[in-house]
Amino acid sequence: MFPKKLLKNYSSILVILLIFLVNSCAKSDFYEHKALVYGTVLEFKFYKTDAELSDKAIKQVINRLNTINKQFHPWKESEISKFNKNHQLKYTDDSFIKILSKAKYYENFTHSLFNPSIGKLINLWGFHADTIIGNIPSENKVNIILNSKPSLNQLLITKNTITTKNKELEIDLGGMIKGLSLDIANEIYEELGIDNVLTNFGGNILARGKPNNRYWEIAIQNPLDNKLLLAKLKLEPGMAIGTSGDYEKYFLKNGSRFSHLINPINGYPIKKYSSATVLITPQEDAGIKSDVLSKPVIFSNDLNKTRDDLNLDYFFVTTREKKILISESFLNKVEWLFEKDEFDVQTF
Amino acid sequence: MFKLFKPGDLVVFIICFFSIILIFINFYRVPSGSFISIENNNQTKEYSLSSKSVIELEGITIEINSGRVRVVKSSCKNQYCIMQGWISKLNQSILCLPNLTKITIKSNDNNITHDSTAY
């Protein structure tokens, strides 16, 4: 039907035409999925990854996160809520202790500005609930907890039990779980041989690989208006970014905002800054660090000192008075998305 | 006739034909997250492209029908806005300055510029 000579002479043109047709009909190179685990939105964006393999990874990640929530959820039924009630717990899973040890390491690393032992204080302010009602506690009650100096260093861990003598100590890993989950997801991708995926767990993002010949690009939400974007930046492979903000969980009373970010030193919600964003370069625990290190930043009294203490190059804080204080090296990486002069940007 | 057109010309013709069709498909494709934004007297309202409605504003009447939008009645002198007819493509707009009205087809697909949002 089709002349042989014609096929011979024009086969290359036919091939080009075929490629063109196939290419224009091809599906997107990206595979996206959203899920909800214990109130946290998980977003996956795979690049050039087999859909079946992607689904397998998502399933494994969700299973692991469900297990972690069953171990560490601070107010729903979990191992940790049992411990918080009785101040002793028999454990069977070694991974449980591994995570606690990691939390302890970061508590010490941040000089207790990330303190996973102040669960009782967070509960006192009314944040251990699905719907936050809010409660301003008496100074006396706050001081009782602070005076006991709650710390994970006060845990006594034996082969199969954890105990503590400090009855004011209650564990809440809320400041670390999202970041930890990112690192766990990254391990799962590694095991399954998935190279290019962007993972966003409740606003904390970890970049693995990159799509095609560009970097993953992310936007940062405006802390004063969740419908607006504050900035845009590129994440190199292995980078992670995290933000702590007073807009996430809070209650309003007498015209004041009370955030769930309770300063472990004075026992009161953060007032000075409205958000703190940290960018972590590719390294071990990048996910955890993107979550945990935003706490010492938001509670910081001296940003220069915090930079040296944490050995952290890229971070910024914002205030409700529309001020942005950003490290000089980070300023070169971000592209602001607000109208000129809307925020007063200063470097340190 | 056959001396004028060699078989290869047919191949070239087919390539051109499909190329033109594909270019047009891509050109006319409106992203799924598109909507109509109508600015009138400093007030902006948004309407779905798929709705079928007639919107009567001060001095101007706008019709939305099967993914298109046009001005059907206007109090302006030149009636340029009516003459423009239907618009249906992304970022197309109709202006009617005497009535201080701007009709634009916009897209709210934020993913175009970034992959994910940190918060």
Interface residues (C-beta under 8 A of the other chain):
Chain A: P3 K5 L6 N9 Y10 I13 L14 I16 L17 F20 L21 S24 E43 K45 L198 N200 G203 N204 I205 P211 W216 E217 I218 A219 I220 Q221 N226 L229 K232 I241 G242 T243 G245 E248 T277
Chain B: P7 G8 V11 V12 I14 I15 F18 S19 L22 N26 N110 T113 H114 D115 S116 T117 A118 Y119
